[in-house]
Amino acid sequence: MARRNDKATGLLIIVGFVVFIIAKVFEFIMDNIVVIGVIVGIALVIFAVVKFIEHQDSKKQKKRNIHNAILKGLNEKYEQEKSRIENKKERIFQSLQKIENDIIALENKQNTYNDSYDPIRAISKLQNILKVKTLSLNEIWDLFYDQGEFKVINLNQRFEEKIRLVDEINKPEYFELKQNTENKDKLSTEIEQKKKELNESLKSIYTSNLNSTKNKIHEFKEKYKQKGKLWTLELEKFKEKQKQKNDKVDLLKAKYNERNESSIAEFHLQILEKIIYDPNFHKSITTDYNKENKILIIEYLLPTIEQFPETKEFRYIKTRNEYKEIKFSDRELDKLYNDIIYRLVLDLISISFENDLINVIKTIVFNGWTNAINKATGLYNKACVLSVVCDKSEFSKINFSEVDPKECFKSLKGISANKISNQTPIKPIITIANDDRRFVSSQEIGIDSSTNLASMHWEDFEHLIREIFEKEFSINGGEVKVTQSSRDGGVDAIAFDPDPIRGGKIVIQAKRYTNIVGVSAVRDLYGTVMNEGATKGILVTTSDYGSDSFKFAKDKPITLINGGNLLYLLEKHGYNARINIKEAKDELK
């Protein structure tokens, strides 16, 4: 009980003390209310100022952060645009290089010869001669005309097609500038200034890269423009050659239908030239036609056994997992060669008879020549190895798809060695005659160092030309004959070169001129070459030729020999002469 009273007394004392302290504080406040109010007011002001300053600093920092973020964004966008422009330039350069590579590949493909020769298929084709019709055209003249297209690719056109697909560099996305910059704070002004600087830099980068790509494209365009010009020139040249060839066919067709002898021979020569039995066979053909007897003579260079395909088969070797080439034995190849040669001869005769469009051929004489290596001497030996005369009426009755070629040839009274591959020479039944009613006896013309060729008598000059060319052609066994002098621009001499490959009939005209030879004389010679069915024309003059003459003669079977060339040719064969045009003009006056 006593202990409870002590606790209550203690609690009352504490409460009383607290009340006393509060009373004293209240008394103090009341006594110093003004001072305390001032102090509290000052404290509140200070607090407010501190809070205001903190707020302003926070606002400035936030603005600075936004400013920095804007600058960072500007720089990032700038780098993106710069990278886009530069990458675009690189892609354009890569596109140009790809275009270049594609066109180079196209050009290389165009210039690459595709050798697809199959020897086994080639032999099969040769064995089918006579069994399968070699020439099957409703209109034979279509074979003569050149209707081919110009197959050279216009690289400039291809480039133009591809360059159109190459994009240009797009303009950069410039930073938008605010028009009114007055009353702007420092940060806003700084941002606008930064935008201006970045815009200027982008403009410079864009202009530089754009100019670089334009210059590169221009460089390529100029390069291919030149290729385009060359293509155009080649096209014009192709069309001109094609026109000349087709004009020649028109002339041949007209002369052939008029039954011109040389044109009939030329017509059949052209047909036989078109027949390709094997691309490896070398051939040379000469034809002649006798109107009185209606005989067509064909001199034909036959392929040699060395030109024949040797592969018999490709045999699969299982143990090696590969194919082995099996060749014909010498005996097999020899038998094959003889059989195919007879087939070829009969086929060529058949083609000539079938294409006698105006029914002017009664008989065909075929002489087969070879130019093979003589194994005894190691030298090439030209020889006629077979000859046959065929009458059209008799020949037309033969069923060639079922005949034995050699037996058929013999039944036609053909002449040949038992084995053609032995190259045993035989005498042709009929040969192409080199006689011409226009030919006259040649004369020996004496000249020395005092002889001025430019003032010689024109007839003597023609005989001199015959004399010098006779020496030139006699090296290969040829001969030259002078035609009757007419001074009409016709044929002055004709050379016969027996070489079955390079030879044939050659027309020679001599012009003892003191002035430049005009292009009309060269045109006349070209016409004469075609009318005569000659393989070549030679024009000889004591003077010279104009540029038009050389241009016309280009790519034609015409040789132009001027005064300087003539003196060289004379000196080569031991003649000594001179050419003085001025002196000749004075003498001829």
Buried (B, 14 or more C-beta within 10 A) or exposed (E): EEEEEEEEEEEEEEEEEEEEEEEEEEEEEEEEEEEEEEEEEEEEEEEEEEEEEEEEEEEEEEEEEEBEEBBEEBEEBBEEBBEBBBEBBEBBBEBBEEBBEEBEEEBEEEEEEEEEEEBEEBBEBBBEBBEEEBBEEEEBBEBBBEEEEBEBBBBBEBBBEBBEEBEEBEEBEBBEEEEEEEEEEEBBEBBBEBBEEBBEBBEEBBEEBBEBBEEBBEEBBEBBEEBBEEBEEEEEEBEEEBEBEBEBBEBBBEBBEEEBBBBBBBBBBBBBBEBEBBEEBEBBBBBBBBEEEBBBBBBBBBBBBEBBBBBBBEEEEEEEEEEEEEEBEEEEBBBBBBBBBBBBBBBBBBBBBBBBBEEBBBBBBBBBBBBBEEEEEEEEBBBBBBBBBBEBEEBEEBEBEEBEBBEBBBEBEBBBBEEBBEBEEBEBBBBBEBEBEBBBEBEEBEBEEEBBBBBBEEBBBBBBBBBBBBBBBEEEEBBBBBBEBEEEBBBBBBBBBBBBEEBBBBBBBBBBBBEBBBBEBBBBBBEBBBBBBBBBBBBBBBBBBEEBBEEBBEEBBBBBBBBEBBBEBBEEEEBEBBBBBEBBEEEEE
